[in-house]
Amino acid sequence: MIRIIRIFGAAIGAIIGLALATGGLFGGASYAGALIAAWVVAWTILGFAILPYVTVVPAAWLVREVQRMSTAEFVAAIGGLLVGLLMGLLLGVPLSAFPAPAGTWLPLAVSLILGLGMTGLTVAKRHDLVAAAEAVGLVRRERAPAVRSDLDPAIVVDTSAIIDGRIVDIVESGFLYGRLVVSRAVLDELQKIADSPDTLRRNRGRRGLEILARLQKDGRTAVVIVDDTAPSVVEVDQKLVMLAASLDRIILTNDFNLNRVAELQHIRVLNVNGLANAVKPALLPGEDLRVRVVQEGKESGQGVGFLDDGTMVVVEGGARLIDRDVDVTVTRVLQTVAGRMIFAHPRAG
């Protein structure tokens, strides 16, 4: 699409350059032919370069911003724009009586200023406008239950937990009880990741948005989108901690640093990685396993294999058994921040 727009822009630039050149711009100059050719080429390059930035790029930005707006914001913006244009029209009639050029440009300028000004004003005051409409009986709506409830706890969700994807399986299994509260700061962060020029980050951001949409459609656990409660705070993690502190002091994340900061502020942390480690089968020293040794370990002579759930098994003396399925006996189990590690040795016989 961008390539077609650029070609179209180059054609428009060439036409403008030719029109200006044939109007006598270089009529009395030496080497008029060369100057005209350079002039047309310059206009062609200019049209090729800038047309996407005055058509497609602003349109894409506008679409993204409209998609991010809530229904109330969109309706308020349209209503404010119409009111502003109507005011501009009423004021433009007497202003058009002024002699040119004031009579030509003043009505346009007043309409533009009032339209944009009323749009911003109605969006900023949309909550008060809706409350006033309800007070006079123009609007009737059912009150949504409050986000905070002793029977329905509010769980603040971090970006990392959404992108991870396992939250969907946890919700579908019924183990996650309460409302998932997603801040607009998290939505903005997901949008930035989805718009990243890096392919991996862009795919992760889009995956996070898809997962969030899936959770909203599922309906088993309510998903509540809330406005940024701390716009003056730059760090998203700090915004989430403050939001969790104002609700039920629960946060869902996979971020190690956010986990520690939240715990220091006495906020309950639901860590998906911690849950995954907790539900892995418990193994005790002396139990037997069968594992395939796939690589050498850090220490001399060690081999490393993995169970089906990803648990690492370090086999003493397993370096000579790489690419073989080995019966081993568990000697000890070590729980680390990264997960569970099992140490074992080949079973005798």
Contacts in CASP RR format, 6 or more apart in sequence:
PFRMAT RR
TARGET T0000
AUTHOR 0000-0000-0000
METHOD contacts of the structure
MODEL  1
MIRIIRIFGAAIGAIIGLALATGGLFGGASYAGALIAAWVVAWTILGFAI
LPYVTVVPAAWLVREVQRMSTAEFVAAIGGLLVGLLMGLLLGVPLSAFPA
PAGTWLPLAVSLILGLGMTGLTVAKRHDLVAAAEAVGLVRRERAPAVRSD
LDPAIVVDTSAIIDGRIVDIVESGFLYGRLVVSRAVLDELQKIADSPDTL
RRNRGRRGLEILARLQKDGRTAVVIVDDTAPSVVEVDQKLVMLAASLDRI
ILTNDFNLNRVAELQHIRVLNVNGLANAVKPALLPGEDLRVRVVQEGKES
GQGVGFLDDGTMVVVEGGARLIDRDVDVTVTRVLQTVAGRMIFAHPRAG
1 56 0 8 1.000
2 52 0 8 1.000
2 56 0 8 1.000
5 51 0 8 1.000
5 52 0 8 1.000
5 55 0 8 1.000
5 56 0 8 1.000
6 47 0 8 1.000
6 48 0 8 1.000
6 49 0 8 1.000
6 51 0 8 1.000
6 52 0 8 1.000
7 48 0 8 1.000
8 51 0 8 1.000
9 47 0 8 1.000
9 48 0 8 1.000
9 51 0 8 1.000
10 44 0 8 1.000
10 45 0 8 1.000
10 47 0 8 1.000
10 48 0 8 1.000
12 47 0 8 1.000
12 51 0 8 1.000
13 43 0 8 1.000
13 44 0 8 1.000
13 46 0 8 1.000
13 47 0 8 1.000
13 48 0 8 1.000
14 40 0 8 1.000
14 43 0 8 1.000
14 44 0 8 1.000
16 43 0 8 1.000
17 39 0 8 1.000
17 40 0 8 1.000
17 43 0 8 1.000
17 44 0 8 1.000
18 40 0 8 1.000
20 39 0 8 1.000
20 43 0 8 1.000
21 36 0 8 1.000
21 39 0 8 1.000
21 40 0 8 1.000
25 39 0 8 1.000
26 32 0 8 1.000
26 33 0 8 1.000
26 35 0 8 1.000
26 36 0 8 1.000
26 39 0 8 1.000
29 35 0 8 1.000
64 191 0 8 1.000
66 74 0 8 1.000
68 187 0 8 1.000
68 188 0 8 1.000
68 191 0 8 1.000
69 77 0 8 1.000
70 225 0 8 1.000
72 126 0 8 1.000
72 127 0 8 1.000
72 130 0 8 1.000
73 123 0 8 1.000
73 126 0 8 1.000
76 122 0 8 1.000
76 123 0 8 1.000
76 125 0 8 1.000
76 126 0 8 1.000
76 129 0 8 1.000
77 119 0 8 1.000
77 120 0 8 1.000
77 122 0 8 1.000
77 123 0 8 1.000
79 118 0 8 1.000
79 119 0 8 1.000
79 122 0 8 1.000
80 115 0 8 1.000
80 118 0 8 1.000
80 119 0 8 1.000
80 120 0 8 1.000
80 121 0 8 1.000
80 122 0 8 1.000
81 115 0 8 1.000
81 118 0 8 1.000
81 119 0 8 1.000
83 115 0 8 1.000
83 118 0 8 1.000
83 122 0 8 1.000
84 111 0 8 1.000
84 114 0 8 1.000
84 115 0 8 1.000
84 117 0 8 1.000
84 118 0 8 1.000
84 119 0 8 1.000
85 111 0 8 1.000
85 114 0 8 1.000
85 115 0 8 1.000
87 114 0 8 1.000
87 115 0 8 1.000
87 118 0 8 1.000
88 107 0 8 1.000
88 110 0 8 1.000
88 111 0 8 1.000
88 114 0 8 1.000
88 115 0 8 1.000
89 111 0 8 1.000
91 107 0 8 1.000
91 110 0 8 1.000
91 114 0 8 1.000
92 106 0 8 1.000
92 107 0 8 1.000
92 110 0 8 1.000
92 111 0 8 1.000
93 107 0 8 1.000
95 102 0 8 1.000
95 103 0 8 1.000
95 106 0 8 1.000
95 107 0 8 1.000
95 110 0 8 1.000
96 103 0 8 1.000
96 104 0 8 1.000
96 106 0 8 1.000
96 107 0 8 1.000
97 103 0 8 1.000
98 106 0 8 1.000
122 129 0 8 1.000
130 139 0 8 1.000
133 139 0 8 1.000
134 140 0 8 1.000
134 141 0 8 1.000
145 152 0 8 1.000
147 154 0 8 1.000
147 179 0 8 1.000
147 181 0 8 1.000
147 224 0 8 1.000
147 226 0 8 1.000
147 247 0 8 1.000
148 154 0 8 1.000
148 247 0 8 1.000
148 248 0 8 1.000
149 179 0 8 1.000
152 178 0 8 1.000
152 179 0 8 1.000
152 222 0 8 1.000
153 177 0 8 1.000
153 178 0 8 1.000
153 179 0 8 1.000
153 248 0 8 1.000
153 250 0 8 1.000
154 178 0 8 1.000
154 179 0 8 1.000
154 181 0 8 1.000
154 224 0 8 1.000
154 247 0 8 1.000
154 248 0 8 1.000
154 250 0 8 1.000
155 176 0 8 1.000
155 178 0 8 1.000
155 179 0 8 1.000
155 180 0 8 1.000
155 181 0 8 1.000
155 248 0 8 1.000
155 250 0 8 1.000
155 251 0 8 1.000
155 252 0 8 1.000
155 270 0 8 1.000
156 181 0 8 1.000
156 183 0 8 1.000
156 240 0 8 1.000
156 243 0 8 1.000
156 244 0 8 1.000
156 247 0 8 1.000
156 250 0 8 1.000
156 251 0 8 1.000
156 252 0 8 1.000
157 167 0 8 1.000
157 180 0 8 1.000
157 181 0 8 1.000
157 182 0 8 1.000
157 186 0 8 1.000
157 251 0 8 1.000
157 252 0 8 1.000
157 253 0 8 1.000
158 186 0 8 1.000
158 237 0 8 1.000
158 240 0 8 1.000
158 251 0 8 1.000
158 252 0 8 1.000
158 253 0 8 1.000
158 254 0 8 1.000
158 255 0 8 1.000
158 258 0 8 1.000
159 186 0 8 1.000
159 189 0 8 1.000
159 190 0 8 1.000
159 193 0 8 1.000
159 236 0 8 1.000
160 253 0 8 1.000
160 254 0 8 1.000
160 255 0 8 1.000
160 258 0 8 1.000
161 167 0 8 1.000
161 252 0 8 1.000
161 253 0 8 1.000
161 254 0 8 1.000
161 272 0 8 1.000
162 182 0 8 1.000
162 186 0 8 1.000
162 190 0 8 1.000
162 208 0 8 1.000
162 211 0 8 1.000
162 212 0 8 1.000
163 190 0 8 1.000
163 193 0 8 1.000
163 204 0 8 1.000
163 205 0 8 1.000
163 207 0 8 1.000
163 208 0 8 1.000
163 211 0 8 1.000
164 254 0 8 1.000
164 272 0 8 1.000
165 207 0 8 1.000
165 208 0 8 1.000
165 211 0 8 1.000
166 272 0 8 1.000
166 276 0 8 1.000
167 176 0 8 1.000
167 211 0 8 1.000
167 215 0 8 1.000
167 252 0 8 1.000
167 272 0 8 1.000
168 211 0 8 1.000
168 214 0 8 1.000
168 215 0 8 1.000
168 218 0 8 1.000
170 176 0 8 1.000
170 272 0 8 1.000
170 275 0 8 1.000
171 180 0 8 1.000
171 215 0 8 1.000
171 218 0 8 1.000
171 220 0 8 1.000
171 221 0 8 1.000
172 218 0 8 1.000
172 220 0 8 1.000
174 220 0 8 1.000
174 221 0 8 1.000
176 221 0 8 1.000
176 270 0 8 1.000
177 221 0 8 1.000
178 221 0 8 1.000
178 222 0 8 1.000
179 221 0 8 1.000
179 222 0 8 1.000
179 223 0 8 1.000
179 224 0 8 1.000
180 215 0 8 1.000
180 221 0 8 1.000
180 222 0 8 1.000
180 223 0 8 1.000
180 224 0 8 1.000
180 252 0 8 1.000
181 224 0 8 1.000
181 226 0 8 1.000
181 243 0 8 1.000
181 247 0 8 1.000
182 212 0 8 1.000
182 223 0 8 1.000
182 224 0 8 1.000
182 225 0 8 1.000
182 226 0 8 1.000
183 226 0 8 1.000
183 227 0 8 1.000
183 228 0 8 1.000
183 229 0 8 1.000
183 239 0 8 1.000
183 240 0 8 1.000
183 243 0 8 1.000
184 225 0 8 1.000
184 226 0 8 1.000
184 227 0 8 1.000
184 228 0 8 1.000
185 228 0 8 1.000
185 236 0 8 1.000
185 239 0 8 1.000
185 240 0 8 1.000
186 236 0 8 1.000
186 240 0 8 1.000
187 212 0 8 1.000
187 225 0 8 1.000
189 236 0 8 1.000
190 205 0 8 1.000
190 208 0 8 1.000
190 209 0 8 1.000
190 212 0 8 1.000
191 209 0 8 1.000
193 201 0 8 1.000
193 202 0 8 1.000
193 204 0 8 1.000
193 205 0 8 1.000
194 202 0 8 1.000
194 205 0 8 1.000
194 206 0 8 1.000
194 208 0 8 1.000
194 209 0 8 1.000
195 202 0 8 1.000
196 202 0 8 1.000
196 205 0 8 1.000
212 223 0 8 1.000
215 221 0 8 1.000
215 223 0 8 1.000
216 223 0 8 1.000
226 243 0 8 1.000
228 239 0 8 1.000
229 239 0 8 1.000
229 242 0 8 1.000
229 243 0 8 1.000
229 246 0 8 1.000
230 238 0 8 1.000
230 239 0 8 1.000
230 242 0 8 1.000
230 243 0 8 1.000
233 239 0 8 1.000
233 242 0 8 1.000
237 255 0 8 1.000
237 257 0 8 1.000
237 258 0 8 1.000
237 261 0 8 1.000
240 251 0 8 1.000
240 253 0 8 1.000
240 258 0 8 1.000
241 251 0 8 1.000
241 258 0 8 1.000
241 261 0 8 1.000
241 262 0 8 1.000
241 265 0 8 1.000
241 267 0 8 1.000
244 250 0 8 1.000
244 251 0 8 1.000
244 262 0 8 1.000
244 267 0 8 1.000
245 265 0 8 1.000
245 267 0 8 1.000
249 266 0 8 1.000
249 267 0 8 1.000
249 268 0 8 1.000
250 267 0 8 1.000
250 268 0 8 1.000
250 270 0 8 1.000
251 258 0 8 1.000
251 262 0 8 1.000
251 267 0 8 1.000
251 268 0 8 1.000
251 269 0 8 1.000
251 270 0 8 1.000
252 269 0 8 1.000
252 270 0 8 1.000
252 271 0 8 1.000
252 272 0 8 1.000
253 259 0 8 1.000
253 262 0 8 1.000
253 269 0 8 1.000
253 270 0 8 1.000
253 271 0 8 1.000
254 271 0 8 1.000
254 272 0 8 1.000
254 273 0 8 1.000
256 337 0 8 1.000
259 269 0 8 1.000
259 271 0 8 1.000
262 268 0 8 1.000
262 269 0 8 1.000
263 269 0 8 1.000
273 339 0 8 1.000
276 309 0 8 1.000
277 335 0 8 1.000
277 339 0 8 1.000
277 340 0 8 1.000
280 309 0 8 1.000
280 311 0 8 1.000
280 340 0 8 1.000
281 309 0 8 1.000
283 289 0 8 1.000
283 330 0 8 1.000
283 333 0 8 1.000
283 342 0 8 1.000
284 330 0 8 1.000
284 333 0 8 1.000
285 330 0 8 1.000
285 331 0 8 1.000
285 332 0 8 1.000
285 333 0 8 1.000
286 329 0 8 1.000
286 330 0 8 1.000
286 331 0 8 1.000
287 329 0 8 1.000
287 330 0 8 1.000
288 327 0 8 1.000
288 328 0 8 1.000
288 329 0 8 1.000
288 330 0 8 1.000
288 347 0 8 1.000
289 307 0 8 1.000
289 313 0 8 1.000
289 327 0 8 1.000
289 328 0 8 1.000
289 329 0 8 1.000
289 330 0 8 1.000
289 342 0 8 1.000
289 344 0 8 1.000
290 325 0 8 1.000
290 326 0 8 1.000
290 327 0 8 1.000
290 328 0 8 1.000
291 305 0 8 1.000
291 306 0 8 1.000
291 307 0 8 1.000
291 313 0 8 1.000
291 315 0 8 1.000
291 325 0 8 1.000
291 326 0 8 1.000
291 328 0 8 1.000
291 344 0 8 1.000
292 305 0 8 1.000
292 323 0 8 1.000
292 324 0 8 1.000
292 325 0 8 1.000
292 326 0 8 1.000
293 303 0 8 1.000
293 304 0 8 1.000
293 305 0 8 1.000
293 315 0 8 1.000
293 318 0 8 1.000
293 321 0 8 1.000
293 322 0 8 1.000
293 323 0 8 1.000
293 324 0 8 1.000
293 326 0 8 1.000
294 304 0 8 1.000
294 305 0 8 1.000
294 306 0 8 1.000
294 322 0 8 1.000
294 323 0 8 1.000
295 303 0 8 1.000
295 304 0 8 1.000
295 305 0 8 1.000
295 322 0 8 1.000
296 302 0 8 1.000
296 303 0 8 1.000
296 304 0 8 1.000
296 319 0 8 1.000
296 322 0 8 1.000
297 303 0 8 1.000
297 304 0 8 1.000
297 314 0 8 1.000
297 319 0 8 1.000
300 319 0 8 1.000
301 316 0 8 1.000
301 317 0 8 1.000
301 318 0 8 1.000
301 319 0 8 1.000
301 320 0 8 1.000
302 314 0 8 1.000
302 315 0 8 1.000
302 316 0 8 1.000
302 317 0 8 1.000
302 318 0 8 1.000
302 319 0 8 1.000
303 314 0 8 1.000
303 315 0 8 1.000
303 317 0 8 1.000
303 318 0 8 1.000
303 319 0 8 1.000
303 321 0 8 1.000
303 322 0 8 1.000
304 312 0 8 1.000
304 313 0 8 1.000
304 314 0 8 1.000
304 315 0 8 1.000
305 312 0 8 1.000
305 313 0 8 1.000
305 314 0 8 1.000
305 315 0 8 1.000
306 312 0 8 1.000
306 313 0 8 1.000
307 313 0 8 1.000
307 342 0 8 1.000
311 339 0 8 1.000
311 340 0 8 1.000
311 341 0 8 1.000
311 342 0 8 1.000
312 340 0 8 1.000
312 341 0 8 1.000
312 342 0 8 1.000
313 328 0 8 1.000
313 341 0 8 1.000
313 342 0 8 1.000
313 343 0 8 1.000
313 344 0 8 1.000
314 341 0 8 1.000
314 342 0 8 1.000
314 343 0 8 1.000
314 344 0 8 1.000
315 321 0 8 1.000
315 326 0 8 1.000
315 328 0 8 1.000
315 344 0 8 1.000
315 345 0 8 1.000
315 346 0 8 1.000
316 331 0 8 1.000
316 343 0 8 1.000
316 344 0 8 1.000
316 345 0 8 1.000
316 346 0 8 1.000
317 345 0 8 1.000
317 346 0 8 1.000
318 326 0 8 1.000
318 346 0 8 1.000
321 346 0 8 1.000
326 346 0 8 1.000
327 346 0 8 1.000
327 347 0 8 1.000
328 344 0 8 1.000
328 345 0 8 1.000
328 346 0 8 1.000
328 347 0 8 1.000
329 344 0 8 1.000
329 345 0 8 1.000
329 346 0 8 1.000
329 347 0 8 1.000
330 342 0 8 1.000
330 343 0 8 1.000
330 344 0 8 1.000
331 343 0 8 1.000
331 344 0 8 1.000
331 345 0 8 1.000
332 342 0 8 1.000
332 343 0 8 1.000
333 340 0 8 1.000
333 341 0 8 1.000
333 342 0 8 1.000
333 343 0 8 1.000
334 340 0 8 1.000
334 341 0 8 1.000
334 342 0 8 1.000
334 343 0 8 1.000
335 341 0 8 1.000
END
